[in-house]
Amino acid sequence: MIRHIVFFSAANPKDVDTIQQGLMMLADIPHAQHFEVGRNLHSDAITESHVDLVVYAEFEDESALAAYKAHPIYAACISRVRPLRELRIAADFKAG
C-alpha cells in the first residue's frame, strides 16, 4: 500500500474554503482506496504551522497512484488550487 500525504497553505486565509472545495474534487478519482481532505487543527505547540489543509489518500500500489495523478480531474484540481496556495508539500511512502 502507498500512503500519499499532501500539505497545503493558503496564500490568503480567506481562500481556505475555496481550496478545500477544490481539493475535494480529487475524491471523484476512482484509483484511491481511501481519500480525505482535512483542516489542520493547529494543535502542535512545538512548531508554528502554516499548513491549512491536508490531503490523505491510500493506494494499492504505485501504478494506482500514477493513474490517480494522470486522471483529468487531478489536472483540473491543480488549475483551481495552485493559484490560491502558498505552500504544497507532498510525501508518498510504502506502508507496512
Secondary structure as GFF3:
##gff-version 3
##sequence-region A 1 96
A	DSSP	beta_strand	2	10	.	.	.	ID=ss1
A	DSSP	three_ten_helix	13	15	.	.	.	ID=ss2
A	DSSP	alpha_helix	16	24	.	.	.	ID=ss3
A	DSSP	three_ten_helix	25	28	.	.	.	ID=ss4
A	DSSP	beta_strand	34	39	.	.	.	ID=ss5
A	DSSP	beta_strand	53	59	.	.	.	ID=ss6
A	DSSP	alpha_helix	62	70	.	.	.	ID=ss7
A	DSSP	alpha_helix	72	81	.	.	.	ID=ss8
A	DSSP	three_ten_helix	82	84	.	.	.	ID=ss9
A	DSSP	beta_strand	85	94	.	.	.	ID=ss10
###
